[in-house]
């Protein structure tokens, strides 16, 4: 006797002797969700599709383009070629909103989010996620990210590379980490619907910080495993500095609207800012930033940027924007 089941509109025939095959298929059903913006992710699509096909196509890959101006045709052609769903948005809605929108499109109970500028280094990338989920049944699993060797990265991207390599937690680290990174993680669809990303954060940065805090408040166990992707879309030094300033503006918004004191203690730069502010030294740091920002930026754009200087630069900028546009905190419920 032959039974036919449909997954992603594709018929899968199951014979009586294959009674365990159907169980296997439904255990491994996942939705792989990729927000896309101005990046050629054809190779990522190809590799994910190859790994997905090992599980009898019992998964879906959905790409959503967030108002890109380049690579749209290449990405759509690659998605269609490999049986992936491609959705193009007419205008940019932001990093938080597009992830929520992707999750709303998903059909399966487990979601894997990947940034479009990722490259998968291992052939068992999906299998590692699935094995880990079945062994531990955690609601959130983070795989981490790694960077290319220094000699393969141009000087024009030196600051982003140094921050990624020397300041982000290593994907192979076994220590307990509090930093949640949204570029490569798995989450149950049920939990995601309860949490979601905060769409009021329109600009770049710290939407994953708030998401991680929301998970912690719910008592969710975030498990970190050694299943990284290469982060290929490094920003040039000018763009990276601009993005970091935007992320600090977002952090200011979080402090004024969402975070509790115990949350701020977990965010290193906010913890430092609060200590400086309590000592009435925030004005000094803001003044130093205003006077010496350009000189600092010249060094930070060099071949060997000084990350301690970058820490002081960020802290000075945060003090500057806090004093330039102060607001009374108003806490939004999460």
C-alpha atoms as a printed R data frame, in Angstrom:
    type eleno elety resid chain resno      x      y      z
1   ATOM     1    CA   UNK     A     1  0.000  0.000  0.000
2   ATOM     2    CA   UNK     A     2  1.281  3.471 -0.948
3   ATOM     3    CA   UNK     A     3  0.368  6.700  0.844
4   ATOM     4    CA   UNK     A     4  1.009 10.182 -0.555
5   ATOM     5    CA   UNK     A     5  1.827 13.168  1.640
6   ATOM     6    CA   UNK     A     6  2.552 16.688  0.519
7   ATOM     7    CA   UNK     A     7  5.306 18.901  1.879
8   ATOM     8    CA   UNK     A     8  5.889 22.287  0.221
9   ATOM     9    CA   UNK     A     9  3.389 21.156 -2.440
10  ATOM    10    CA   UNK     A    10  5.718 18.252 -3.341
11  ATOM    11    CA   UNK     A    11  4.292 14.719 -3.137
12  ATOM    12    CA   UNK     A    12  6.194 12.211 -0.992
13  ATOM    13    CA   UNK     A    13  5.163  8.573 -1.364
14  ATOM    14    CA   UNK     A    14  5.416  6.394  1.706
15  ATOM    15    CA   UNK     A    15  5.155  2.617  1.452
16  ATOM    16    CA   UNK     A    16  4.042  0.369  4.274
17  ATOM    17    CA   UNK     A    17  7.611 -0.835  4.761
18  ATOM    18    CA   UNK     A    18  8.726  2.775  5.173
19  ATOM    19    CA   UNK     A    19  6.600  3.372  8.250
20  ATOM    20    CA   UNK     A    20  9.480  5.086 10.036
21  ATOM    21    CA   UNK     A    21 10.232  7.396  7.125
22  ATOM    22    CA   UNK     A    22  7.144  9.511  7.700
23  ATOM    23    CA   UNK     A    23  8.059  9.959 11.371
24  ATOM    24    CA   UNK     A    24 11.586 10.969 10.324
25  ATOM    25    CA   UNK     A    25 10.271 13.540  7.877
26  ATOM    26    CA   UNK     A    26  7.946 15.276 10.293
27  ATOM    27    CA   UNK     A    27 10.505 15.318 13.104
28  ATOM    28    CA   UNK     A    28 12.895 17.296 10.887
29  ATOM    29    CA   UNK     A    29 10.477 19.841  9.460
30  ATOM    30    CA   UNK     A    30 11.971 23.330  9.743
31  ATOM    31    CA   UNK     A    31 11.607 26.760  8.181
32  ATOM    32    CA   UNK     A    32 14.855 28.485  7.199
33  ATOM    33    CA   UNK     A    33 14.274 32.235  7.105
34  ATOM    34    CA   UNK     A    34 16.650 34.711  5.434
35  ATOM    35    CA   UNK     A    35 16.131 38.488  5.394
36  ATOM    36    CA   UNK     A    36 17.913 39.904  2.345
37  ATOM    37    CA   UNK     A    37 19.242 43.395  1.737
38  ATOM    38    CA   UNK     A    38 21.673 44.409 -1.018
39  ATOM    39    CA   UNK     A    39 23.699 41.195 -0.933
40  ATOM    40    CA   UNK     A    40 24.229 38.341 -3.354
41  ATOM    41    CA   UNK     A    41 23.237 35.235 -1.383
42  ATOM    42    CA   UNK     A    42 23.162 32.766 -4.305
43  ATOM    43    CA   UNK     A    43 25.866 30.567 -2.766
44  ATOM    44    CA   UNK     A    44 24.088 30.502  0.598
45  ATOM    45    CA   UNK     A    45 20.881 29.403 -1.135
46  ATOM    46    CA   UNK     A    46 22.699 26.660 -3.025
47  ATOM    47    CA   UNK     A    47 24.395 25.218  0.065
48  ATOM    48    CA   UNK     A    48 21.272 25.325  2.230
49  ATOM    49    CA   UNK     A    49 19.257 23.644 -0.512
50  ATOM    50    CA   UNK     A    50 21.826 20.865 -0.831
51  ATOM    51    CA   UNK     A    51 21.703 20.185  2.902
52  ATOM    52    CA   UNK     A    52 17.918 20.469  3.010
53  ATOM    53    CA   UNK     A    53 17.573 17.825  0.311
54  ATOM    54    CA   UNK     A    54 19.227 15.291  2.602
55  ATOM    55    CA   UNK     A    55 16.024 15.375  4.667
56  ATOM    56    CA   UNK     A    56 13.589 14.565  1.863
57  ATOM    57    CA   UNK     A    57 12.777 18.260  1.348
58  ATOM    58    CA   UNK     A    58 10.990 18.249  4.705
59  ATOM    59    CA   UNK     A    59 11.736 21.903  5.203
60  ATOM    60    CA   UNK     A    60 11.302 25.228  3.509
61  ATOM    61    CA   UNK     A    61 13.633 28.106  2.722
62  ATOM    62    CA   UNK     A    62 12.058 31.554  2.567
63  ATOM    63    CA   UNK     A    63 13.943 34.644  1.450
64  ATOM    64    CA   UNK     A    64 12.442 38.090  1.909
65  ATOM    65    CA   UNK     A    65 14.053 41.056  0.183
66  ATOM    66    CA   UNK     A    66 13.820 44.241  2.226
67  ATOM    67    CA   UNK     A    67 13.704 46.825 -0.573
68  ATOM    68    CA   UNK     A    68 17.119 46.081 -2.075
69  ATOM    69    CA   UNK     A    69 18.486 48.127 -4.967
70  ATOM    70    CA   UNK     A    70 20.993 45.500 -6.191
71  ATOM    71    CA   UNK     A    71 21.253 41.706 -6.631
72  ATOM    72    CA   UNK     A    72 17.472 41.246 -6.658
73  ATOM    73    CA   UNK     A    73 17.382 39.333 -9.952
74  ATOM    74    CA   UNK     A    74 20.304 37.065 -9.045
75  ATOM    75    CA   UNK     A    75 18.803 36.189 -5.682
76  ATOM    76    CA   UNK     A    76 15.367 35.531 -7.117
77  ATOM    77    CA   UNK     A    77 16.777 33.324 -9.883
78  ATOM    78    CA   UNK     A    78 18.814 31.314 -7.359
79  ATOM    79    CA   UNK     A    79 15.797 30.931 -5.083
80  ATOM    80    CA   UNK     A    80 13.545 29.718 -7.902
81  ATOM    81    CA   UNK     A    81 16.231 27.335 -9.198
82  ATOM    82    CA   UNK     A    82 16.572 25.618 -5.831
83  ATOM    83    CA   UNK     A    83 12.888 25.519 -4.929
84  ATOM    84    CA   UNK     A    84 12.940 28.297 -2.355
85  ATOM    85    CA   UNK     A    85 10.268 30.906 -1.752
86  ATOM    86    CA   UNK     A    86 11.319 34.446 -2.653
87  ATOM    87    CA   UNK     A    87  9.306 37.467 -1.476
88  ATOM    88    CA   UNK     A    88 10.190 41.007 -2.519
89  ATOM    89    CA   UNK     A    89  9.017 43.920 -0.379
90  ATOM    90    CA   UNK     A    90  8.365 47.240 -2.157
91  ATOM    91    CA   UNK     A    91 10.200 49.259  0.496
92  ATOM    92    CA   UNK     A    92 12.591 48.750  3.396
93  ATOM    93    CA   UNK     A    93 10.843 47.932  6.684
94  ATOM    94    CA   UNK     A    94 13.902 47.342  8.870
95  ATOM    95    CA   UNK     A    95 15.780 44.501 10.523
96  ATOM    96    CA   UNK     A    96 13.193 43.795 13.232
97  ATOM    97    CA   UNK     A    97 10.034 44.002 11.145
98  ATOM    98    CA   UNK     A    98 11.341 41.770  8.365
99  ATOM    99    CA   UNK     A    99 12.224 38.986 10.790
100 ATOM   100    CA   UNK     A   100  8.731 39.137 12.259
101 ATOM   101    CA   UNK     A   101  7.263 39.078  8.773
102 ATOM   102    CA   UNK     A   102  9.359 36.077  7.797
103 ATOM   103    CA   UNK     A   103  8.222 34.160 10.877
104 ATOM   104    CA   UNK     A   104  4.613 34.902  9.962
105 ATOM   105    CA   UNK     A   105  5.225 33.267  6.563
106 ATOM   106    CA   UNK     A   106  6.729 30.096  8.063
107 ATOM   107    CA   UNK     A   107  4.741 26.865  8.009
108 ATOM   108    CA   UNK     A   108  6.774 24.687 10.351
109 ATOM   109    CA   UNK     A   109  7.283 24.536 14.104
110 ATOM   110    CA   UNK     A   110 11.009 25.293 14.193
111 ATOM   111    CA   UNK     A   111 12.623 28.367 12.652
112 ATOM   112    CA   UNK     A   112 16.250 28.925 11.688
113 ATOM   113    CA   UNK     A   113 17.173 32.572 11.065
114 ATOM   114    CA   UNK     A   114 20.262 33.335  8.986
115 ATOM   115    CA   UNK     A   115 21.635 36.655  7.770
116 ATOM   116    CA   UNK     A   116 22.000 36.878  4.012
117 ATOM   117    CA   UNK     A   117 25.749 37.652  4.185
118 ATOM   118    CA   UNK     A   118 26.498 34.279  5.773
119 ATOM   119    CA   UNK     A   119 28.569 31.454  4.336
120 ATOM   120    CA   UNK     A   120 28.149 27.933  5.669
121 ATOM   121    CA   UNK     A   121 31.513 26.254  6.337
122 ATOM   122    CA   UNK     A   122 30.325 22.737  7.191
123 ATOM   123    CA   UNK     A   123 28.258 20.192  5.291
124 ATOM   124    CA   UNK     A   124 26.422 19.124  8.450
125 ATOM   125    CA   UNK     A   125 25.293 22.631  9.450
126 ATOM   126    CA   UNK     A   126 21.560 21.809  9.465
127 ATOM   127    CA   UNK     A   127 22.150 18.372 11.002
128 ATOM   128    CA   UNK     A   128 23.969 19.937 13.972
129 ATOM   129    CA   UNK     A   129 20.967 22.141 14.708
130 ATOM   130    CA   UNK     A   130 18.529 19.275 14.385
131 ATOM   131    CA   UNK     A   131 20.600 16.900 16.501
132 ATOM   132    CA   UNK     A   132 21.033 19.524 19.217
133 ATOM   133    CA   UNK     A   133 17.342 20.268 19.290
134 ATOM   134    CA   UNK     A   134 16.391 16.624 19.650
135 ATOM   135    CA   UNK     A   135 18.922 16.049 22.431
136 ATOM   136    CA   UNK     A   136 18.145 19.115 24.517
137 ATOM   137    CA   UNK     A   137 14.769 20.482 23.348
138 ATOM   138    CA   UNK     A   138 15.874 24.040 24.130
139 ATOM   139    CA   UNK     A   139 13.636 26.795 22.867
140 ATOM   140    CA   UNK     A   140 16.554 28.816 21.447
141 ATOM   141    CA   UNK     A   141 19.853 27.566 20.039
142 ATOM   142    CA   UNK     A   142 22.567 29.951 18.770
143 ATOM   143    CA   UNK     A   143 25.267 28.774 16.377
144 ATOM   144    CA   UNK     A   144 27.599 31.785 16.408
145 ATOM   145    CA   UNK     A   145 29.707 33.335 13.670
146 ATOM   146    CA   UNK     A   146 33.323 33.411 12.611
147 ATOM   147    CA   UNK     A   147 35.425 35.610 10.356
148 ATOM   148    CA   UNK     A   148 37.885 35.049  7.541
149 ATOM   149    CA   UNK     A   149 41.625 35.071  8.142
150 ATOM   150    CA   UNK     A   150 43.114 38.532  8.488
151 ATOM   151    CA   UNK     A   151 45.113 38.311  5.268
152 ATOM   152    CA   UNK     A   152 41.897 37.782  3.304
153 ATOM   153    CA   UNK     A   153 40.326 41.003  4.608
154 ATOM   154    CA   UNK     A   154 41.211 44.402  3.165
155 ATOM   155    CA   UNK     A   155 42.445 47.302  5.288
156 ATOM   156    CA   UNK     A   156 39.271 49.207  4.410
157 ATOM   157    CA   UNK     A   157 37.333 46.695  6.604
158 ATOM   158    CA   UNK     A   158 39.907 46.451  9.404
159 ATOM   159    CA   UNK     A   159 37.723 47.861 12.195
160 ATOM   160    CA   UNK     A   160 34.794 45.516 11.596
161 ATOM   161    CA   UNK     A   161 37.135 42.518 11.381
162 ATOM   162    CA   UNK     A   162 39.029 43.375 14.569
163 ATOM   163    CA   UNK     A   163 35.791 43.925 16.522
164 ATOM   164    CA   UNK     A   164 34.344 40.666 15.256
165 ATOM   165    CA   UNK     A   165 37.420 38.567 15.976
166 ATOM   166    CA   UNK     A   166 38.550 40.084 19.271
167 ATOM   167    CA   UNK     A   167 35.334 41.318 20.867
168 ATOM   168    CA   UNK     A   168 32.572 38.908 19.861
169 ATOM   169    CA   UNK     A   169 32.360 35.621 21.809
170 ATOM   170    CA   UNK     A   170 34.037 32.748 20.001
171 ATOM   171    CA   UNK     A   171 31.699 30.237 18.388
172 ATOM   172    CA   UNK     A   172 33.747 27.416 19.941
173 ATOM   173    CA   UNK     A   173 33.813 28.935 23.418
174 ATOM   174    CA   UNK     A   174 32.349 26.739 26.126
175 ATOM   175    CA   UNK     A   175 31.817 29.542 28.630
176 ATOM   176    CA   UNK     A   176 28.284 30.702 29.349
177 ATOM   177    CA   UNK     A   177 27.549 33.770 27.267
178 ATOM   178    CA   UNK     A   178 24.862 36.344 27.743
179 ATOM   179    CA   UNK     A   179 25.235 38.018 24.360
180 ATOM   180    CA   UNK     A   180 22.499 36.968 21.952
181 ATOM   181    CA   UNK     A   181 23.349 37.225 18.245
182 ATOM   182    CA   UNK     A   182 20.500 37.103 15.757
183 ATOM   183    CA   UNK     A   183 22.539 36.239 12.653
184 ATOM   184    CA   UNK     A   184 22.360 32.457 13.169
185 ATOM   185    CA   UNK     A   185 19.866 30.890 15.570
186 ATOM   186    CA   UNK     A   186 17.052 28.379 15.884
187 ATOM   187    CA   UNK     A   187 13.852 29.026 17.824
188 ATOM   188    CA   UNK     A   188 10.473 27.378 18.173
189 ATOM   189    CA   UNK     A   189  7.754 29.160 16.226
190 ATOM   190    CA   UNK     A   190  5.495 29.136 19.285
191 ATOM   191    CA   UNK     A   191  8.053 31.004 21.389
192 ATOM   192    CA   UNK     A   192  8.890 33.467 18.625
193 ATOM   193    CA   UNK     A   193  5.254 34.478 18.329
194 ATOM   194    CA   UNK     A   194  5.266 35.372 22.019
195 ATOM   195    CA   UNK     A   195  8.462 37.414 21.889
196 ATOM   196    CA   UNK     A   196  9.143 38.823 18.391
197 ATOM   197    CA   UNK     A   197 11.560 41.618 17.524
198 ATOM   198    CA   UNK     A   198 10.655 45.156 18.560
199 ATOM   199    CA   UNK     A   199  9.608 46.950 15.384
200 ATOM   200    CA   UNK     A   200  9.951 50.399 16.940
201 ATOM   201    CA   UNK     A   201 13.699 49.941 16.503
202 ATOM   202    CA   UNK     A   202 13.896 51.178 12.946
203 ATOM   203    CA   UNK     A   203 17.614 51.865 12.681
204 ATOM   204    CA   UNK     A   204 20.516 49.436 12.793
205 ATOM   205    CA   UNK     A   205 21.599 47.775 16.012
206 ATOM   206    CA   UNK     A   206 20.645 46.258 19.376
207 ATOM   207    CA   UNK     A   207 17.370 44.727 18.257
208 ATOM   208    CA   UNK     A   208 19.011 41.406 19.143
209 ATOM   209    CA   UNK     A   209 20.039 42.793 22.546
210 ATOM   210    CA   UNK     A   210 16.410 43.507 23.404
211 ATOM   211    CA   UNK     A   211 15.282 40.165 21.974
212 ATOM   212    CA   UNK     A   212 17.781 38.354 24.202
213 ATOM   213    CA   UNK     A   213 16.569 40.314 27.242
214 ATOM   214    CA   UNK     A   214 12.973 39.383 26.472
215 ATOM   215    CA   UNK     A   215 13.973 35.720 26.337
216 ATOM   216    CA   UNK     A   216 15.779 35.985 29.668
217 ATOM   217    CA   UNK     A   217 12.733 37.594 31.290
218 ATOM   218    CA   UNK     A   218 10.690 34.601 30.215
219 ATOM   219    CA   UNK     A   219 13.205 32.212 31.722
220 ATOM   220    CA   UNK     A   220 14.132 30.798 28.324
221 ATOM   221    CA   UNK     A   221 17.288 28.716 28.164
222 ATOM   222    CA   UNK     A   222 19.511 29.921 25.303
223 ATOM   223    CA   UNK     A   223 21.955 27.218 24.305
224 ATOM   224    CA   UNK     A   224 25.147 28.139 22.473
225 ATOM   225    CA   UNK     A   225 26.682 25.499 20.219
226 ATOM   226    CA   UNK     A   226 29.686 25.386 17.913
227 ATOM   227    CA   UNK     A   227 27.806 25.646 14.608
228 ATOM   228    CA   UNK     A   228 28.970 28.954 13.155
229 ATOM   229    CA   UNK     A   229 28.605 30.645  9.812
230 ATOM   230    CA   UNK     A   230 31.211 32.863  8.201
231 ATOM   231    CA   UNK     A   231 30.228 36.514  8.401
232 ATOM   232    CA   UNK     A   232 31.200 37.711  4.925
233 ATOM   233    CA   UNK     A   233 29.474 41.070  4.581
234 ATOM   234    CA   UNK     A   234 32.066 43.162  6.399
235 ATOM   235    CA   UNK     A   235 31.433 46.911  6.353
236 ATOM   236    CA   UNK     A   236 34.134 49.319  5.326
237 ATOM   237    CA   UNK     A   237 35.489 51.472  8.139
238 ATOM   238    CA   UNK     A   238 33.335 54.523  7.378
239 ATOM   239    CA   UNK     A   239 30.143 52.462  7.163
240 ATOM   240    CA   UNK     A   240 30.990 50.502 10.303
241 ATOM   241    CA   UNK     A   241 31.507 53.665 12.350
242 ATOM   242    CA   UNK     A   242 28.230 55.096 11.057
243 ATOM   243    CA   UNK     A   243 26.350 51.861 11.842
244 ATOM   244    CA   UNK     A   244 27.812 51.735 15.331
245 ATOM   245    CA   UNK     A   245 26.614 55.260 16.003
246 ATOM   246    CA   UNK     A   246 23.147 54.225 14.864
247 ATOM   247    CA   UNK     A   247 23.300 51.213 17.154
248 ATOM   248    CA   UNK     A   248 24.183 53.453 20.107
249 ATOM   249    CA   UNK     A   249 21.236 55.700 19.260
250 ATOM   250    CA   UNK     A   250 19.091 52.565 19.395
251 ATOM   251    CA   UNK     A   251 20.672 51.687 22.736
252 ATOM   252    CA   UNK     A   252 19.690 55.133 24.022
253 ATOM   253    CA   UNK     A   253 16.137 54.399 22.903
254 ATOM   254    CA   UNK     A   254 16.217 51.072 24.729
255 ATOM   255    CA   UNK     A   255 17.461 52.686 27.927
256 ATOM   256    CA   UNK     A   256 14.757 55.340 27.834
257 ATOM   257    CA   UNK     A   257 11.870 53.078 26.916
258 ATOM   258    CA   UNK     A   258 12.444 49.389 27.550
259 ATOM   259    CA   UNK     A   259 15.273 48.439 29.873
260 ATOM   260    CA   UNK     A   260 15.172 47.874 33.599
261 ATOM   261    CA   UNK     A   261 18.199 48.529 35.832
262 ATOM   262    CA   UNK     A   262 19.029 44.821 35.984
263 ATOM   263    CA   UNK     A   263 18.988 44.712 32.173
264 ATOM   264    CA   UNK     A   264 21.423 47.605 31.906
265 ATOM   265    CA   UNK     A   265 23.933 45.859 34.141
266 ATOM   266    CA   UNK     A   266 24.219 43.100 31.538
267 ATOM   267    CA   UNK     A   267 25.112 45.546 28.741
268 ATOM   268    CA   UNK     A   268 28.729 46.537 29.271
269 ATOM   269    CA   UNK     A   269 28.664 49.997 27.684
270 ATOM   270    CA   UNK     A   270 25.442 50.975 29.473
271 ATOM   271    CA   UNK     A   271 26.856 49.751 32.756
272 ATOM   272    CA   UNK     A   272 29.951 51.931 32.205
273 ATOM   273    CA   UNK     A   273 27.824 54.896 31.164
274 ATOM   274    CA   UNK     A   274 25.710 54.645 34.311
275 ATOM   275    CA   UNK     A   275 28.814 54.590 36.502
276 ATOM   276    CA   UNK     A   276 30.296 57.604 34.713
277 ATOM   277    CA   UNK     A   277 27.008 59.476 34.894
278 ATOM   278    CA   UNK     A   278 26.692 58.784 38.619
279 ATOM   279    CA   UNK     A   279 30.128 60.361 39.098
280 ATOM   280    CA   UNK     A   280 29.079 63.398 37.033
281 ATOM   281    CA   UNK     A   281 31.748 62.644 34.441
282 ATOM   282    CA   UNK     A   282 29.465 62.118 31.439
283 ATOM   283    CA   UNK     A   283 29.945 65.745 30.405
284 ATOM   284    CA   UNK     A   284 33.717 65.249 30.341
285 ATOM   285    CA   UNK     A   285 33.440 62.205 28.078
286 ATOM   286    CA   UNK     A   286 30.980 64.012 25.804
287 ATOM   287    CA   UNK     A   287 33.379 66.973 25.535
288 ATOM   288    CA   UNK     A   288 36.336 64.710 24.719
289 ATOM   289    CA   UNK     A   289 34.287 62.975 22.034
290 ATOM   290    CA   UNK     A   290 33.283 66.265 20.433
291 ATOM   291    CA   UNK     A   291 36.865 67.587 20.449
292 ATOM   292    CA   UNK     A   292 38.781 64.481 19.436
293 ATOM   293    CA   UNK     A   293 36.341 62.330 17.427
294 ATOM   294    CA   UNK     A   294 37.993 63.011 14.081
295 ATOM   295    CA   UNK     A   295 41.451 62.273 15.417
296 ATOM   296    CA   UNK     A   296 40.202 59.011 16.927
297 ATOM   297    CA   UNK     A   297 38.441 58.032 13.704
298 ATOM   298    CA   UNK     A   298 41.679 58.450 11.767
299 ATOM   299    CA   UNK     A   299 43.348 55.828 13.951
300 ATOM   300    CA   UNK     A   300 40.294 53.535 13.944
301 ATOM   301    CA   UNK     A   301 40.341 53.442 10.143
302 ATOM   302    CA   UNK     A   302 43.967 52.351 10.079
303 ATOM   303    CA   UNK     A   303 45.356 48.874  9.420
304 ATOM   304    CA   UNK     A   304 45.558 48.133 13.166
305 ATOM   305    CA   UNK     A   305 42.702 49.922 14.944
306 ATOM   306    CA   UNK     A   306 43.063 50.254 18.697
307 ATOM   307    CA   UNK     A   307 40.000 48.648 20.263
308 ATOM   308    CA   UNK     A   308 40.521 50.335 23.632
309 ATOM   309    CA   UNK     A   309 40.363 53.649 21.788
310 ATOM   310    CA   UNK     A   310 37.208 52.395 20.080
311 ATOM   311    CA   UNK     A   311 35.672 51.618 23.481
312 ATOM   312    CA   UNK     A   312 36.380 55.181 24.626
313 ATOM   313    CA   UNK     A   313 35.061 56.549 21.330
314 ATOM   314    CA   UNK     A   314 31.769 54.641 21.755
315 ATOM   315    CA   UNK     A   315 31.430 55.672 25.370
316 ATOM   316    CA   UNK     A   316 32.068 59.317 24.488
317 ATOM   317    CA   UNK     A   317 29.484 59.230 21.713
318 ATOM   318    CA   UNK     A   318 26.897 57.654 24.017
319 ATOM   319    CA   UNK     A   319 27.516 60.365 26.624
320 ATOM   320    CA   UNK     A   320 27.272 62.990 23.882
321 ATOM   321    CA   UNK     A   321 23.881 61.862 22.560
322 ATOM   322    CA   UNK     A   322 22.524 61.295 26.063
323 ATOM   323    CA   UNK     A   323 23.314 64.902 27.004
324 ATOM   324    CA   UNK     A   324 22.356 66.369 23.620
325 ATOM   325    CA   UNK     A   325 18.840 64.957 23.642
326 ATOM   326    CA   UNK     A   326 17.886 63.877 27.166
327 ATOM   327    CA   UNK     A   327 14.520 62.255 27.754
328 ATOM   328    CA   UNK     A   328 12.713 61.040 30.808
329 ATOM   329    CA   UNK     A   329 12.588 57.220 30.832
330 ATOM   330    CA   UNK     A   330  9.204 55.731 30.029
331 ATOM   331    CA   UNK     A   331  9.021 51.998 30.250
332 ATOM   332    CA   UNK     A   332  7.152 50.055 27.595
333 ATOM   333    CA   UNK     A   333  5.775 46.694 28.603
334 ATOM   334    CA   UNK     A   334  7.328 43.665 26.940
